[in-house]
Amino acid sequence: MIPETGHFALWLAAALAVAQLFGGWHFLRRSEHEAALRLLVPAAAAQGILCLIAFAALIWAFAVSDFSVALVANNSHTAKPELYKLTGAWANHEGSMLLWVCVLAIFGAVAALRVRALGARFRARLIQTMGAIGLGFYAYLLISSNPFARLPNPPAEGAGLNPLLQDPGLAFHPPLLYLGYVGMSVTFAFAVAALIERQVGPLWARTVRPWVLTAWAFLTGGIMLGSFWAYYELGWGGWWFWDPVENASLMPWLAATALFHSVGVLAARDALRNWTILLAVAAFSFSMIGTFIVRSGLLTSVHSFAVDPERGLFLLTLLALYVGGALTLYAVRAGSVTHGAPFRPLSREGALVFNNLILSAILGVVFIGTLYPVVLEALGGGRVSVGPPYYESALMPLMLALLIVMAIGPFLRWRRSQTGAAARRMVPALVTAAIFAAVALAVGIRGVLTILGIAIAAWLGAASVMIVAGKGARRLSAASAGTAIAHLGVAITALGIAISAAGSSERITNLAPGETDRVAGFAVRLDGVEPVAGPNYTSVRGLISVLVDGRVMPLEPERRAFISPMQVTTETDILPLWTGNLYAVIGDNDAEGRWQVRLHWQPMIALIWIGGLIAAAGGLVGALAGGRRRRRERREAAQ
């Protein structure tokens, strides 16, 4: 009965989306703005509540192992740990789409209740657009991807969950990504409403900016968590593999990064109006493209949903409707949007425009690399693979240029800046960069691009600290603090990438119990191997001792054989040191009783994820600053 309740709640939410779309159109056509809001705001709020009820019903079905629900039978098992029974609710196509729709409805409800600064008509148009977006996804979920479908003859036991997804990281990675992906739907609705109502200006930018930053922060956190999951769970030793599904999350992140910089220019200087609207459309478009890639079966990946092409066609239709409709509206209305205030190239606006151009170029490189193999194969050109060499050679110069612009931009003034004055303000940051480059040379790093990357990352980090130090704690606004924190996080991540890439070393060896080998100066001994019985797997655990500064420290990698579904996985073990990580994986044994052991030393690699989380925190600080500013403006307007 509870699954039927969840299914019914979804149908009611879909009906409210219909009311939002067509009821809003009816009242707005007659210019009855307040009447429209009396319908639209309660409809949006009720949608959020109904979707939460539906999602809670699915969680309940997984928690109690209700195998009469097809989704539970296909993705769960009574022997699974309780945590993974719950996270299994969204570790599949239908459940993750329900989570997507639930986040969309909640964002729509919050927007309906809180977006007031742009007037009643704009607010009604925004809610109406959110209803139109929601309606398409409700149709997709209820028609082709029903998460509550029943089985006429339920099995006594479920099929289980992919062992790679039975990990604590799964509890947070997809929800964070969806908060980012779906958050872009609000900025998309802002853009559509602005084009329809011709309300593109600084007030619009200040109102939408917290939504952009919030979505960007969650997307950043989700990408970082997914990267860390791939690092320690897959057993490959890397943190980014340019996998198509990884790229599917990177593309909207790049578009969103360009968007919030452009929104900042529009809010502060009333410039880049058309470009900002176009980026708002692009950010949601790439979120839709990512969803299509993951769920259409178009591309294969270790963490994609390989579903039938008919569902992919449904998503492609939604993509064409939403994005095609928005771009058509943009083409019709862009001419009515004024250009805004002029500025000189050597100014903060100029630096942000250059930032946008570089981000757009990076986005183009990733987009081509991701879809080129698919297009080539569809045209009969054979199957090819686009891997790290393409991305690294194409993106490295762009990434370094982007870091330089990020470091210079905050030292420039609005409208125009003097070269000499800006250069003098940057001297301490440049000295810091030189010191880091000298240290890199002293410890044996010789690659020109690597040293340049370390120096520029240090320059950006020092520049970020100088933003705070230059203004002082009292005069520093929350928005500036958010910018400084986000830039510092990016600098730390860039530093981690450069150092770990330059100093990593790998050793694959075969050891019998009692034998020792070395990697990066560490003595590593295999003490033995023991069997382990888990809740739904059996395992072979390697007992490894590592000599670190006269101390013996343990590593215990495993090779697990899961029962349902039957699958063998590697479980890495990582020894975290302040200088880096020693990463161990155990493989098969040979006829002589030797076990394959892979050891990987990665200096300062933890900086990658530390910096990413700091950057996400900076985005949230900036979003909260925007919320406080809007409340102050409303109070001043009421006086």
C-alpha positions in Angstrom: 0.0 0.0 0.0 2.9 2.4 0.8 4.4 2.1 -2.8 0.9 2.8 -4.2 0.8 5.9 -2.0 4.1 7.1 -3.4 2.9 6.4 -6.9 -0.4 8.4 -6.3 1.6 11.3 -4.8 3.6 11.5 -8.0 0.5 11.7 -10.1 -0.9 14.4 -7.9 2.4 16.3 -8.2 2.2 16.0 -12.0 -1.3 17.4 -11.9 -0.1 20.4 -9.9 2.6 20.9 -12.5 -0.1 21.0 -15.2 -2.0 23.6 -13.0 1.2 25.7 -12.7 1.8 25.7 -16.5 -1.7 26.3 -17.8 -3.2 28.1 -14.8 -0.4 30.5 -14.8 -0.8 31.1 -18.5 -4.5 31.8 -18.0 -4.1 34.4 -15.3 -1.0 36.0 -16.8 -2.7 36.4 -20.2 -5.4 38.4 -18.4 -2.8 40.3 -16.3 -4.2 39.0 -13.0 -0.8 38.7 -11.4 -2.0 38.3 -7.8 -4.6 35.7 -8.8 -1.9 33.8 -10.6 0.3 33.8 -7.5 -2.6 32.6 -5.3 -2.7 29.5 -7.5 1.0 29.0 -8.4 2.7 29.4 -5.0 0.5 26.8 -3.2 0.8 24.5 -6.2 4.6 24.7 -6.1 4.8 24.2 -2.4 2.4 21.2 -2.5 4.5 19.6 -5.3 7.5 19.7 -3.1 5.6 17.9 -0.2 4.1 15.3 -2.6 7.5 14.4 -4.1 9.0 14.0 -0.6 6.1 11.6 0.2 6.8 9.7 -3.0 10.6 9.5 -2.3 10.0 8.4 1.4 7.7 5.6 0.1 10.5 4.3 -2.1 13.0 4.5 0.7 10.6 2.5 2.9 10.2 -0.2 0.2 14.0 -0.6 0.1 14.4 -0.5 3.9 11.9 -3.4 4.4 13.1 -5.3 1.2 9.7 -5.2 -0.4 10.5 -7.5 -3.4 7.0 -7.1 -4.9 8.4 -3.7 -6.1 10.4 -4.5 -9.3 12.9 -1.8 -8.5 13.7 -3.3 -5.1 13.8 -6.8 -6.5 16.3 -5.8 -9.2 18.6 -3.6 -6.9 18.5 -5.0 -3.4 19.1 -8.1 -1.3 18.3 -9.0 2.3 22.0 -9.7 3.0 23.1 -6.1 2.1 24.1 -3.8 5.0 21.3 -1.5 6.0 23.0 1.6 4.8 23.3 0.2 1.2 19.6 -0.9 1.3 18.7 2.8 1.7 21.3 4.2 -0.7 20.2 1.5 -3.2 17.0 3.5 -3.6 18.9 6.0 -5.9 21.7 3.7 -7.2 19.6 2.8 -10.2 17.8 4.6 -13.1 14.2 4.9 -11.8 15.2 5.7 -8.2 17.7 8.3 -9.2 15.2 9.9 -11.5 12.7 10.1 -8.6 15.4 11.8 -6.6 16.0 14.2 -9.5 12.3 15.1 -9.7 12.1 15.4 -5.9 15.0 17.9 -5.8 13.4 19.8 -8.7 10.1 20.1 -6.9 11.8 21.2 -3.7 13.8 23.9 -5.5 10.7 25.0 -7.3 8.8 25.3 -4.0 11.6 27.3 -2.4 11.8 29.6 -5.5 8.1 30.1 -5.4 8.1 31.1 -1.7 11.3 33.3 -1.7 11.7 35.1 -5.1 9.9 38.4 -4.6 12.3 41.2 -5.6 11.4 41.2 -9.3 7.7 41.7 -8.9 4.6 39.6 -9.0 4.4 39.1 -12.7 8.0 37.9 -12.9 7.5 35.6 -9.9 4.5 34.1 -11.5 6.3 33.6 -14.8 9.2 31.9 -13.0 6.9 29.5 -11.2 5.1 28.7 -14.4 8.4 27.9 -16.1 9.4 25.6 -13.2 6.1 23.8 -13.6 6.8 23.3 -17.3 10.2 21.8 -16.6 8.7 19.6 -13.9 5.9 18.4 -16.1 8.3 16.9 -18.7 10.2 15.0 -16.0 7.0 13.7 -14.3 5.9 12.4 -17.7 9.3 10.7 -18.2 9.1 9.1 -14.7 5.5 8.0 -14.8 5.3 6.8 -18.4 8.7 5.2 -19.0 10.5 4.9 -15.7 7.9 4.1 -12.9 9.9 3.4 -9.7 6.8 1.8 -8.1 6.0 -0.9 -10.7 4.9 -4.1 -9.0 5.8 -7.7 -9.8 2.9 -10.2 -10.1 5.1 -13.0 -8.7 7.6 -11.4 -6.3 10.9 -13.4 -5.8 11.9 -14.6 -2.4 15.3 -12.8 -2.7 16.5 -9.8 -4.7 19.2 -9.6 -7.3 21.4 -7.3 -5.2 23.3 -4.0 -5.9 26.4 -3.5 -7.9 29.2 -4.0 -5.4 31.1 -0.9 -6.6 28.1 1.1 -5.5 28.1 -0.4 -2.0 30.2 2.4 -0.5 29.5 5.3 1.9 30.4 7.7 -0.8 27.2 6.7 -2.7 25.1 8.1 0.2 26.2 11.6 -0.7 27.7 11.7 -4.2 24.4 11.4 -6.3 22.3 13.7 -4.0 25.0 16.4 -4.2 25.3 16.1 -7.9 21.5 16.4 -8.3 21.4 19.5 -6.1 23.8 21.0 -8.6 22.3 19.7 -11.8 18.7 20.5 -10.8 19.7 23.8 -9.2 20.6 24.9 -12.8 16.9 24.5 -13.6 16.1 27.5 -11.4 18.6 29.7 -13.2 17.2 28.4 -16.5 13.7 29.4 -15.4 15.1 32.8 -14.3 16.5 33.2 -17.9 13.3 32.2 -19.6 11.2 34.5 -17.4 13.6 37.4 -17.9 13.4 37.0 -21.7 9.6 36.8 -21.7 9.2 39.8 -19.3 12.2 41.7 -20.7 13.6 42.1 -17.1 17.4 41.6 -17.6 19.4 43.9 -15.4 21.4 44.2 -12.2 18.4 43.4 -10.0 17.8 40.2 -11.9 21.5 39.3 -11.6 21.6 40.0 -7.9 18.4 37.8 -7.4 19.7 34.9 -9.5 23.3 34.9 -8.2 22.7 33.0 -4.9 20.9 30.3 -6.9 23.8 30.0 -9.3 26.3 29.9 -6.5 24.3 27.3 -4.5 24.0 25.0 -7.5 27.7 25.4 -8.3 28.8 24.7 -4.8 26.7 21.5 -4.6 27.9 20.4 -8.0 31.5 21.1 -7.0 31.1 19.0 -3.8 29.4 16.2 -5.8 32.2 16.1 -8.4 34.9 16.1 -5.7 33.2 13.3 -3.8 32.8 11.3 -7.0 36.4 11.8 -7.8 37.5 10.6 -4.3 35.1 7.6 -4.6 36.8 6.6 -8.0 40.2 7.1 -6.4 39.8 4.7 -3.4 37.0 2.4 -4.7 37.9 1.4 -8.2 41.5 0.4 -7.5 43.0 2.3 -10.4 44.9 4.8 -8.3 43.8 7.9 -10.2 41.4 10.6 -9.3 40.1 11.6 -12.8 39.9 9.4 -15.9 38.1 11.6 -18.5 35.3 9.0 -18.4 32.3 10.2 -20.4 30.1 10.2 -17.3 32.7 12.2 -15.4 32.7 14.7 -18.3 28.9 14.8 -18.1 29.2 16.4 -14.7 32.2 18.5 -15.6 30.4 20.3 -18.6 27.6 21.9 -16.6 30.1 22.8 -13.9 32.2 24.7 -16.5 29.1 26.5 -17.8 28.0 27.3 -14.3 31.4 28.7 -13.4 31.3 31.0 -16.4 27.7 31.9 -15.5 28.3 33.1 -11.9 31.3 35.2 -13.1 29.1 36.8 -15.8 26.3 37.3 -13.3 28.7 39.2 -11.1 29.6 41.6 -13.9 25.9 42.1 -14.7 25.1 42.7 -11.0 28.0 45.2 -10.4 28.3 47.0 -13.8 25.1 46.2 -15.7 27.1 44.6 -18.6 27.1 41.3 -20.5 23.3 41.0 -20.4 22.8 38.8 -23.5 25.8 36.6 -22.7 24.6 36.0 -19.1 21.2 34.9 -20.3 22.8 32.6 -22.8 25.0 31.0 -20.2 22.0 30.4 -17.9 20.4 28.5 -20.7 23.7 26.6 -21.5 24.3 25.5 -17.9 20.9 23.8 -17.7 21.3 22.5 -21.2 24.5 20.7 -20.3 22.9 19.3 -17.2 20.2 17.8 -19.5 22.9 16.5 -21.9 24.7 14.9 -19.0 21.4 13.2 -17.9 20.9 12.0 -21.5 24.4 10.6 -21.7 24.1 8.7 -18.5 20.7 7.2 -19.1 20.4 6.6 -22.8 22.9 3.8 -23.2 24.7 6.1 -25.7 28.0 5.8 -23.9 29.3 3.0 -21.7 30.9 3.8 -18.4 31.7 2.1 -15.1 29.1 4.3 -13.4 26.4 5.0 -16.1 22.9 3.6 -16.2 22.8 1.3 -19.2 19.1 1.6 -20.1 17.2 1.1 -23.3 17.4 3.6 -26.1 13.7 4.4 -26.0 14.2 6.1 -22.6 17.1 8.0 -24.1 14.8 9.1 -27.0 12.3 10.5 -24.4 15.1 12.4 -22.7 16.3 13.7 -26.1 12.8 14.9 -26.8 12.7 16.8 -23.5 16.1 18.3 -24.2 14.9 19.5 -27.6 11.8 21.0 -26.2 13.4 22.8 -23.3 16.7 23.9 -24.8 15.3 24.4 -28.3 12.4 26.4 -26.9 14.7 28.6 -24.8 17.2 29.2 -27.6 14.3 30.1 -29.9 13.0 32.6 -27.3 16.5 33.9 -26.9 16.8 34.5 -30.7 13.5 36.3 -30.7 14.1 38.5 -27.7 17.8 39.0 -27.6 17.5 42.1 -29.7 15.3 43.7 -27.2 17.9 43.2 -24.4 20.2 46.3 -24.2 24.0 45.9 -24.1 24.5 47.5 -20.8 27.4 49.7 -19.6 30.7 49.8 -21.6 34.1 49.0 -20.1 37.8 48.8 -21.0 39.6 45.6 -21.7 42.0 46.3 -18.9 39.4 46.2 -16.1 37.8 43.6 -13.8 35.0 43.2 -16.3 37.6 42.5 -19.0 39.3 39.9 -16.9 35.9 38.2 -16.2 35.1 38.2 -20.0 38.5 36.6 -20.7 37.7 34.1 -17.9 34.4 33.3 -19.6 36.1 32.8 -23.0 38.6 30.4 -21.6 36.0 28.5 -19.7 33.9 28.3 -22.9 37.0 27.0 -24.8 37.6 24.3 -22.1 33.9 23.4 -22.3 34.2 23.0 -26.1 37.2 20.7 -25.8 35.5 18.5 -23.3 32.2 18.4 -25.3 34.0 17.4 -28.5 36.1 14.8 -26.8 33.0 13.3 -25.1 30.7 13.1 -28.2 33.2 12.8 -31.1 33.5 8.9 -30.7 29.7 8.6 -30.7 29.2 10.8 -33.8 32.1 9.1 -35.6 30.7 5.6 -34.9 27.2 6.7 -36.0 28.6 7.9 -39.3 30.3 4.5 -39.9 33.8 5.7 -39.1 34.5 2.9 -36.6 34.9 2.9 -32.9 37.6 5.2 -31.3 38.5 6.1 -27.8 39.4 9.6 -26.7 41.5 9.5 -23.6 43.8 11.5 -21.3 46.4 12.4 -23.9 43.9 14.4 -25.9 42.4 16.3 -22.9 45.8 16.9 -21.2 47.4 18.3 -24.4 44.4 20.4 -25.3 43.5 21.7 -21.8 46.8 22.3 -20.1 47.5 25.7 -21.7 43.9 26.8 -21.2 43.9 25.7 -17.5 47.1 27.6 -16.8 45.8 30.7 -18.6 42.6 30.5 -16.6 44.5 30.4 -13.3 46.5 33.4 -14.3 43.3 35.4 -15.1 41.8 34.3 -11.8 44.9 35.6 -10.0 45.0 39.0 -11.8 41.2 39.8 -11.9 40.6 40.7 -8.2 43.5 43.3 -8.4 41.9 45.2 -11.3 39.3 47.9 -10.9 35.8 48.1 -12.4 35.5 49.9 -15.8 39.2 50.5 -16.3 42.4 49.9 -14.4 46.0 51.3 -14.5 48.6 48.7 -15.4 51.2 50.0 -13.0 49.0 50.1 -10.0 47.7 46.6 -10.7 51.2 45.3 -11.1 52.3 46.8 -7.8 49.4 45.2 -5.9 50.4 41.8 -7.4 54.1 41.9 -6.3 53.7 39.8 -3.1 51.8 37.1 -5.0 54.4 37.0 -7.7 57.2 36.6 -5.1 55.3 33.7 -3.6 55.0 32.1 -7.0 58.8 32.5 -7.5 59.5 30.9 -4.1 57.3 27.9 -4.9 58.9 27.4 -8.3 62.4 27.5 -6.7 61.4 24.9 -4.1 60.0 22.7 -6.9 63.3 22.9 -8.7 65.2 22.2 -5.5 63.3 19.0 -4.8 64.0 17.6 -8.3 60.9 18.6 -10.3 62.0 19.4 -13.9 59.0 19.6 -16.1 58.4 23.1 -17.4 54.6 22.9 -17.4 54.6 21.3 -13.9 56.8 24.0 -12.4 54.7 26.6 -14.2 51.5 25.0 -12.8 53.0 25.0 -9.2 54.0 28.6 -9.5 50.7 29.8 -10.9 48.8 27.9 -8.3 50.9 29.5 -5.6 50.3 32.9 -7.2 46.5 32.4 -7.2 46.6 31.1 -3.6 48.6 34.1 -2.4 46.4 36.5 -4.4 43.3 35.0 -2.7 44.8 35.5 0.8 45.7 39.1 -0.2 42.1 39.8 -1.0 41.2 39.1 2.7 44.3 40.7 4.1 44.0 43.9 2.0 40.4 44.7 3.0 40.6 43.5 6.7 38.1 41.4 8.5 35.7 44.4 9.2 35.6 45.8 5.7 35.6 42.5 3.9 32.1 41.7 2.5 30.7 38.2 2.6 30.7 38.2 -1.3 34.4 39.1 -1.4 35.1 36.5 1.3 33.3 33.8 -0.8 35.3 34.8 -3.9 38.6 34.6 -1.9 37.7 31.2 -0.4 36.6 29.7 -3.7 39.8 31.0 -5.5 42.0 29.6 -2.6 40.3 26.2 -3.0 40.9 26.2 -6.7 44.6 27.1 -6.1 45.0 24.3 -3.6 43.4 21.8 -6.0 45.7 23.0 -8.8 48.7 22.6 -6.5 47.7 19.1 -5.6 47.2 18.1 -9.3 50.6 19.5 -10.3 52.6 18.0 -7.4 51.0 14.6 -7.5 51.3 14.3 -11.2 55.0 15.2 -11.1 56.1 13.1 -8.1 53.9 9.9 -8.3 55.6 6.5 -8.7 54.1 3.1 -9.1 55.4 -0.4 -8.4 53.7 -3.7 -9.3 55.4 -6.6 -7.7 54.8 -10.3 -6.7 55.5 -11.0 -3.1 55.4 -14.2 -1.0 54.6 -13.8 2.7 57.7 -12.4 4.5 59.2 -10.7 1.4 59.9 -7.0 1.1 60.0 -4.5 -1.8 60.4 -0.8 -2.1 58.5 2.1 -3.6 59.4 5.8 -3.4 61.8 5.1 -0.5 59.3 3.1 1.6 60.1 -0.5 2.6 56.9 -2.6 2.1 56.6 -6.2 3.5 53.8 -8.7 2.8 53.3 -10.3 6.2 50.6 -12.7 5.1 47.1 -13.1 3.7 44.0 -14.0 5.6 40.4 -14.9 4.6 37.6 -12.6 5.8 33.8 -13.2 5.8 31.6 -10.1 5.3 27.9 -9.6 5.4 27.4 -10.4 1.7 30.9 -11.3 0.5 34.0 -13.3 1.2 37.4 -11.7 1.0 41.1 -12.2 0.9 42.9 -9.6 2.9 46.6 -8.7 2.5 48.5 -7.9 5.6 51.2 -5.4 4.7 53.7 -3.5 6.8 55.2 -0.2 5.7 58.3 1.2 7.4 57.8 5.0 7.7 60.5 7.0 9.6 61.4 4.1 11.8 57.7 3.2 12.5 55.8 0.2 11.2 52.4 1.1 9.8 49.8 -1.4 8.4 48.0 -1.6 5.1 45.2 -4.1 4.6 43.9 -4.2 1.0 41.3 -6.8 0.1 40.0 -8.7 -2.9 36.3 -9.3 -2.3 34.0 -11.9 -3.9 30.3 -10.8 -3.6 27.5 -13.3 -3.4 24.6 -11.4 -5.0 25.4 -10.3 -7.6 28.4 -12.5 -8.1 31.3 -10.1 -8.7 34.9 -9.7 -7.6 36.1 -6.3 -6.6 39.3 -4.8 -5.2 39.2 -2.8 -2.0 42.2 -0.5 -1.7 43.9 0.6 1.4 45.6 3.9 1.7 48.2 5.1 4.1 47.7 8.9 4.5 50.9 10.8 5.4 51.3 14.6 5.5 53.5 14.3 2.4 51.2 12.2 0.4 49.4 8.8 0.1 50.7 5.3 -0.2 48.1 3.3 -2.1 48.0 -0.5 -2.0 46.0 -3.0 -4.0 46.2 -6.8 -3.8 45.6 -9.1 -6.8 45.7 -12.8 -7.5 48.3 -15.3 -6.4 50.4 -17.6 -8.6 51.3 -21.3 -8.4 54.3 -20.5 -6.2 52.2 -18.7 -3.5 53.2 -15.2 -4.5 50.6 -12.4 -4.5 50.5 -9.5 -6.9 50.7 -6.2 -5.0 50.4 -2.8 -6.6 51.9 0.1 -4.7 51.4 3.7 -5.7 53.0 6.7 -4.0 51.1 10.0 -4.7 52.6 13.1 -3.1 50.2 15.8 -1.8 47.3 14.2 -3.7 44.8 15.0 -0.8 45.1 18.7 -1.7 42.9 18.0 -4.7 39.9 17.1 -2.6 40.7 19.5 0.2 40.8 22.4 -2.3 37.6 21.3 -4.0 35.7 21.3 -0.7 37.1 24.7 0.2 36.0 26.0 -3.2 32.5 24.6 -2.6 32.4 26.3 0.8 33.4 29.6 -0.9 30.4 29.2 -3.2 28.0 28.7 -0.3 29.5 31.7 1.5 28.8 33.8 -1.6 25.3 32.5 -1.9 24.5 33.3 1.7 25.9 36.8 1.1 23.4 37.3 -1.7 20.5 36.2 0.5 21.4 38.7 3.1 21.7 41.5 0.5 18.3 40.7 -0.9 16.7 40.8 2.5 18.3 44.2 3.2 17.0 45.5 -0.1 13.5 44.4 0.7 13.6 46.1 4.1 14.9 49.3 2.5 12.2 49.2 -0.2 9.5 48.7 2.5 10.6 51.8 4.5 
